[in-house]
Amino acid sequence: MTLMKIYKLLFISFFFISKITLTAQNQGHSIKIKFRDFKGPELYLGFNYGDKKFISDTAKINKNGEYVFTGPKPLEGGIYLAILPSKKYFEFVVDEQNFSIETDTVDFIKNAKIKGSENNVQFFAFVNYVASRQYDLMRYKSRVDNLEAGNDSIKFYQEKMTAIEKEISDYRMNIIEKYPNLFIADLFNAMREPVVPDPPKLPNGNIDSSFGYKYFKAHYFDHFKWSDDKLAKTPLLHNKMKYYLDKLTVQVPDSIIKSADWLIQQASGSKEMYKYIVHYVTSTYERSNVMGMENVFVHVAKKYYTPKKAYWADSATVAKIQERADALEPLLIGKTAPNVSLADTSTKKWYSLYKVNSPYTILYFWDPECGHCQKVTPKLVEIYHKYKPKGFDVFAVCTQRDTEKWKKYVDEKKMVFTNVAMFKDVADHPEKYIYELKVTDINSINFHKTYDIYATPQVYVLDKDKKIIARRLGVEDLEGFLDNYLKNKASN
């Protein structure tokens, strides 16, 4: 781990608000903070949530010039922030519940005197040490950056930087060995990364080039104490989890689902870590703009966001997330697209998506009055003509019920592929067309809900069996996707 990574892990705090039941014998907390050069009326006790900071308590200055954060219950362990009104702050460890910190605003950490908390004595000493070594590290890095590639001095400076990183690692290990029962030992242990041994040789005599990656991922959390709720209120859970999902996991839905399941399983013994990981994965992949990541959201929501397992969420929240997962599940990549059977209002001829006899179908939902649709629909016409010889057809569904504007636009832009929409009599008398004429169904008439159409345009790409191979593409991205898809298919 580089020094900058260590520094970031230590100082970019992340916490998750939680409520836990505390036993009657707990004695509460009293944390005193005093500044030699600041006597403002208030000081704030804070925490971070994601990339945002929040205030959890306020202390008024007392006659001794102290700010005392006190309460009848213990503070949940972790790393907290003392925040001045100017928004300057420093971090400290909460494990002991009664301690004091005296410092100044010139250098919060270096000039601090701590009583009653060995965790903070060691924490502040480590931060000071890292800061002093960081100066040398950045100096060597600057010299490397200013040298031309191949310069003999590069190796010299890189060795210097490696030596500093080892010194920092040795410092942490010394604390772990000397104070094994302190929370700071758990904190430093959690920061450790696996040392990868030399790779073995394969039966053919070649070195296993994938060994390093596999070993590092398999042992990345070896020293992380999954049962310790306090680690949920440090930067480490968030940063290590995110690195595991984003950097150590292949960025395809099935691989991410496997990694997410593993993380959640490891955290199952800690309510706080379990809650955070489930919440993070669910919200992150539901909002993802990367195609296919809805699969991750649906999997985690269906498996873990249930009334029994999502113990922190009320019934309305669980129901809302389950409803969203239910809406997306039929539209995931790999699923068979729901049928759409609607009419061309010019000829009153009915067309079914399932009867499009083409190796590939571009399913296009659009609105002639939508500004972006007006911009990209002519591009779709060009794509249709270019890729039709390669087996692509277009099934375009107008989401607007003003059929005159729709027909006019179709004619003007020469949209010669299949164009359907909902005409007035179908909307007014759906039972006639569903049950008497049997030319459509409820899912087709309610295609906005069926296909989760909340904005236009929407693009799906289907194979010959009408399985979804791409969804929610921009028309501007469609050509690149088709080229890559056909290229990969040919190579396989």
Sequence and secondary structure as in RCSB ss.txt:
>XXXX:A:sequence
MTLMKIYKLLFISFFFISKITLTAQNQGHSIKIKFRDFKGPELYLGFNYGDKKFISDTAKINKNGEYVFTGPKPL
EGGIYLAILPSKKYFEFVVDEQNFSIETDTVDFIKNAKIKGSENNVQFFAFVNYVASRQYDLMRYKSRVDNLEAG
NDSIKFYQEKMTAIEKEISDYRMNIIEKYPNLFIADLFNAMREPVVPDPPKLPNGNIDSSFGYKYFKAHYFDHFK
WSDDKLAKTPLLHNKMKYYLDKLTVQVPDSIIKSADWLIQQASGSKEMYKYIVHYVTSTYERSNVMGMENVFVHV
AKKYYTPKKAYWADSATVAKIQERADALEPLLIGKTAPNVSLADTSTKKWYSLYKVNSPYTILYFWDPECGHCQK
VTPKLVEIYHKYKPKGFDVFAVCTQRDTEKWKKYVDEKKMVFTNVAMFKDVADHPEKYIYELKVTDINSINFHKT
YDIYATPQVYVLDKDKKIIARRLGVEDLEGFLDNYLKNKASN
>XXXX:A:secstr
  HHHHHHHHHS           TT   EEEEEEESS   SEEEEEEEETTEEEEEEEEEB TTSEEEEEESS  
 SEEEEEE TTS EEEEEESSSEEEEEE SS TTTT EEES HHHHHHHHHHHHHHHHHHHHHHHHHHHHTS TT
 THHHHHHHHHHHHHHHHHHHHHHHHHH TTSHHHHHHHHH         B TTS B TTHHHHHHHHTTTTT  
TT GGGGGSHHHHHHHHHHHHTSS SSHHHHHHHHHHHHHHGGG HHHHHHHHHHHHHHHHS  STTTHHHHHHH
HHHH STTT TTS HHHHHHHHHHHHHHGGGSTTSB    EEEETTTTEEEEGGG  SSEEEEEEE TT HHHHH
HHHHHHHHHHHHGGGTEEEEEEE  S HHHHHHHHHHTT  SEEEB  HHHHH HHIIIIIS S  HHHHTHHHH
TT SSS EEEEE TT BEEEES  HHHHHHHHHHHHHHHHH 
